[in-house]
Amino acid sequence: MPPKPIKAKAAPTSDPRKRSKRGDGDDLTEVGDGTEQDDWMQAKTLVKPDDQLELNETELKEEFTRILTANNPHAPQNIVRYSFKERQYKQTSSVDQLAVHFALDGNLLHKDSDEARRQLSRMGLSEQKEEEKEEEKEEVAEAEGGAAAEEGGEEGGAEGEGKEEGGEEGASPAPPVAKGGSKEKKLTNQFNFSDRASQTYNNPFRDRGTVTEPPPRASFASNVTQWEIFDAYQEDFEKQEKSKEKKVLPGRKEEGKTKKKFTMTETSNDDISRIESATKIVERMVNQNTYDDIAQDFKYWEDVSDEYRDQEGTLLPLWRFSFEKAKKLAITSVCWSPGYKDLFAVSCGSYDFMKQGNGLIIFWTLKNPSFPECFFEADSGVMCLDIHPQHQHYIAAGFYDGSVAVFSTVERRDGPIHRCTAKNGKHTDPVWQVRWQKDDADNNMNFYSISSDGRICLWTILKNEMVYQDVIRLCLPDVSAEGPDGIKVPTTGCGTAFDFHKQKDYLFLVGTEEGKVHICSKAYTSHFIDSIDAHNMAVYKVCWNHYHPKIFITCSADWTVKIWEMKDKMDKNEGGDDSRKPLFSFDLNNSVGDVAWSPYSSTVFAAVTSDGKAFVYDLNVNKYEPLCEQMVAQKKKTKLTHIDFNPTFPMVIVGDDRGNVISLKLSPNLRKMKAEKKGAPPVDEATKIQREVEKLEKILSMVREQPTEATAN
């Protein structure tokens, strides 16, 4: 037999309680001095807190008993549930005190249980048959082993070697049993599993219902006769006839419009119109809060630096008006409303012949810079507009295709109420300017238009149509073109701008692409009162002075702004028209798009150029240099197209070729007025006009040409 392994001695322990149980003379325990253990054990230091109580022996031995109960201290004691029996909320007396700390669902079965037997039967009978065969083989092996043991007993005189051989032969049947055991099918899992299911408690269903008041009902009965049907058809026929009369005659495209037309019902029945005024007020309040700093600057800010410089001024940028649909269009004209001092209209189109598209008419107000008050879309570029001085809701507009139209902001229409066509006097070239005039003798509204085709037309608006009349045709007497047979054909001039006299409404100025300025009259349709070779290139604007009856200003693409004086026939010198010289001429170093006189002074005017600059001049302060030259355009290569003064506030609006309108406030040096004496009565309008005329006459007297002796004789 192999020797038994000797058990290792137990390691010495440091527990004092275990040492006390064993005797001091126990040989199995080795008692050391403790130095080895102290080397690796961490020393414990007692830390006494500052607020620890100092207790004596009696207080330390005093016992405090605490009773542990099964109640959950965190369980709520005020749970309330609804009692359907008593129909009220009642507090529940029983509270669940059970607190589960650990739960594990097991799936082990005892092999003798019914469930385990059912699973074994489901696994099949083949396993049971294999077990029976294995038991039979084991019985046969045991029987053969017993027979071999009897034969070995009869051979009692055999040697030890024989015994060893016999032992080996007796052990030889064992391997087949092992082989048989290896064929036994082993389960992949030692345990028997079973699936169990439980059914949860289903809450009872409850139905609730409410009773509402039934809607009001009314019974209606009527008899329909033939005459009632006839009367209904007659009323419908009359409505159709009235709608046909209201429709615009030629010029309006009645069919083929893809845009939606909103037919507004009566204001009292329309939900939107009921809250329209309220929403507009709220929108303006929000915008006033949003742009409060700009509104404060507009109302109160004054440039203090003007006190330290006499002949210079600045323009303070205020609101910037931009509309999404006008981003790729140019501002072709600007016009302040005569009746509303915060409202102005702009027209949008394109000056590029190759990039023509749709046009826009937009109304902006200083009270709402974020979105227009009203806008109209057109199928052609809108090149000019004018607001009626008495009826501010009527707008006359000229288009790039040569047509003119009248819009109304009161009538709920997407398009114009009147528009001309080729059948009733449409221009053949773009219309560059339109201007309202006083009503005629029959109280019919009328306006004038000028175009590059050389025609100046008078348009009269009748009840349902717009009638035209050619006032004058521009022609070039010095230039004539040869026809096919050598016949000389007179060449027509191209009109670009015109302006009517402030006092004498029959007089008007006409600027042309050839650089000429004609002084015309409504009474003479065949010739001009006077002609001036004003510029070398196209004239973009002509404008009478608001105070002086004989002074007008022009600007052109030749980079110049010139101030002229209209002379009577007896005042003309013998040198002819070509010798006429302007009173003032200013070179602005770029093409001048527009020029405008100020409404508060006879000597102040402003101009804009194609390089994005705005100029303000005051002849009373400096006759040669501008008081203000300021870059207004925010982006490079942005051209300024038009400028106009507000008739009431000290501000101007400037339009560019990107669809933007910028408002600018004039500094005090740009709007100096004559100081009134203290205690003097307020000056009436006639006296103010007389003073402005005298102020301008004083300046003009210094630059007028003195008559020579030959001319005087």
C-alpha positions, 0 to 999 in steps of 0.5 A, a space after each residue: 500500500 502506498 504511504 499515507 500523506 502527512 497532514 500539514 500543520 496548521 498555520 499559527 493564528 492571531 485570534 486570541 479567542 482561539 488561543 484561550 480555548 487551547 491549553 498553553 502547553 498545546 504542542 501543535 500550536 507554535 506561539 511566537 512573540 508576534 513580531 512577524 505578524 506585526 510586520 505585515 499587519 497594518 497598525 490601527 489607530 483610534 480616532 476620537 471625534 470632537 463631539 464624542 460624549 464623555 460617559 462614565 461606567 454606569 452610563 456605559 453599562 446602561 441598556 437601551 432596548 429597541 424592538 424590531 417589528 415587521 412593519 415597513 417604515 417607508 410604507 405610506 399610511 394614507 393611501 386613498 382609493 375610490 369605493 364604488 360601493 359608497 361612491 367616495 374616496 376612502 382610506 385603505 386600512 391594510 397597508 402592504 408591509 412586505 419588502 422583497 430583498 431578493 427573489 429568484 424564480 427556479 425551474 428545478 423538478 424532482 425526478 419522481 414528480 408527475 411533471 418530471 414523469 410526463 417530461 420523461 415520457 415525452 422524451 421517448 421510449 428509446 432511452 428506457 430500452 437502452 437502459 434495460 439492455 445495459 442492465 442485461 449486459 451488466 448481469 451477464 458480465 457478473 455471471 461470467 466473473 463468478 464462473 471464473 472465480 470458481 475455476 481459480 479455486 480448484 487450481 489451488 496449487 498454482 504459483 503466484 505468477 499463475 495467480 497474477 495471470 488469473 487475476 488479470 484474466 478475471 479482470 479482463 471482462 471489465 473493459 467491455 462493461 466500460 465500453 458499454 458504459 461509454 455508449 450511454 446517451 448523456 443529457 446536455 443538461 443534468 436537470 429537468 426543466 418545466 415551463 409554468 405559466 400563471 394568469 394575472 388578475 384581470 381588472 374589472 371593466 367599467 363603463 362611463 357615460 355622459 349625457 349632453 344636450 341635444 342640438 337644436 332641430 327645426 323642421 322646414 318644408 316648402 313647395 317649389 313651383 315653376 315661377 320660383 325656379 324662374 325667379 331664381 334663374 333670373 336673379 342669378 342671370 342678373 348677378 352674372 351681368 353685373 359681374 361682367 360689367 365690373 370686369 376690366 376691359 382689354 389688357 387684363 388677362 382673364 384666363 390662363 392665370 395659374 395663381 390663386 385668386 382669393 375672392 373675399 366675402 363680406 367683411 362682416 362674415 369673414 373671420 380673417 377681416 374681423 381680426 385683421 386690424 387687431 393682428 396688425 396692431 399687435 404686429 406693429 407693437 412687436 416690431 416696435 419692440 424689436 427695432 426699438 433702438 432704431 426707433 429711438 435713433 429716428 426720434 431723438 438722436 442727433 449727431 453731436 459732432 456737427 457742432 464742431 464742423 460747419 460744412 460737413 454732415 452725416 447720414 445715419 442708417 435706420 431701417 433696411 427694408 427687404 422682401 424675399 420676392 424682390 431680392 433679384 430685382 432692382 428698385 426702379 422708383 420710390 414714392 412717398 405717400 402724400 397722405 400718410 407720412 410713414 408710408 411709401 411705395 417702390 417698384 421693382 424691375 430690371 434695367 438689364 435687357 437680357 434679364 427681364 422677368 416679373 415685377 413688383 409693387 411694394 408698399 412699406 411703412 416705417 412702423 413695420 420694416 419686417 414685412 410689406 403692408 401690401 404688394 402686387 405682382 406683375 408679369 412684366 418689370 415695373 419701371 415706375 409708379 406714382 401715388 395719386 395726391 388726393 386718392 392715395 389708394 390709386 397707383 399708376 405704374 409703367 411696365 417694361 413691355 410698354 403698358 401702363 396700369 392702375 392699381 388699387 389697394 382698397 379693392 381686393 384684387 391681385 392685379 390692376 383694375 385698368 391696364 392698356 394693351 396694343 389695341 388701346 395705345 400701349 407704348 412700344 418701348 419701356 415706360 420710364 415715368 408716370 405722373 398723376 395730374 389734376 382731374 379734368 373738367 368731367 372729374 375723371 382721373 388722368 395721368 401722363 406717361 413717357 416712353 423710349 418710343 418718343 410718345 408722351 401720352 395722357 391716360 384718362 380713366 373713365 368708368 370701365 375703360 382707360 382712354 389715351 391721347 398722344 400729347 407730344 411726340 419727341 423728334 430729332 430735327 437735326 437727324 434724319 434717317 434714310 428710307 428704302 427709296 432714299 426718302 428722309 424719315 424723321 428720327 424720334 427721340 427717346 424720352 426717359 424722364 419728365 416733371 410738371 411745374 409746381 405752379 404752372 401745371 401746363 409746363 413740363 420738362 422732358 429728358 431724353 436719351 440723347 442728353 437733351 432737355 425740352 421745355 414743353 407745354 400741354 397746349 403745344 403738341 407740335 413743337 417745344 417751348 425750349 430745348 437745351 443740350 444739357 448732357 452728353 449721355 442719357 438724362 435720368 432725372 429732371 426735377 423742378 425746384 419746390 420753391 423757385 418757379 424757374 430753377 430745375 435740376 438734371 442728372 445723367 449717366 455722364 457723371 454730372 448733376 446740373 442746375 438750370 434756369 428757364 429763360 423767356 424767349 426775350 431773354 435768349 441770347 443770339 448764340 442759340 440753344 447750344 450756348 446755354 450753360 448751366 448755373 451749377 455743374 457737379 461731377 460725382 465721378 460715376 453715373 448718377 442714377 437719381 437726384 431730388 430737391 429737399 422739401 424743406 429748403 430751396 438750396 438742398 438736394 441729394 443724389 445717388 451714384 452707381 458706385 453705392 454713394 449718396 451725396 447731399 449738397 447745400 448751395 447756401 453753405 457750399 456751392 462747390 463741394 457736397 456737405 455729405 459724401 457717404 457710402 450707403 451700399 452694404 455690399 460691393 458692386 451694389 448700385 444705388 438707383 433712386 432717392 427721395 426725401 420724406 416730406 415731413 421727417 428729416 430722412 431720405 430713402 435710397 433704393 439699390 439694384 438688389 431690391 433693398 430700400 435703406 432709410 437714412 436720417 439727416 444730421 443737423 448740418 444737412 437740414 439747417 433752417 433759418 432761426 426764428 426770433 424769440 417771441 416772433 409769431 409763427 411764419 405762414 406758408 407764403 412767407 416761408 416760400 418767399 424767404 426760400 426764393 430770396 435765399 436761392 436768388 441771392 446765390 443765383 445772382 452771383 453765378 448768373 452771366 452778366 449780359 454783354 454790351 452787344 446783347 444789351 443793345 
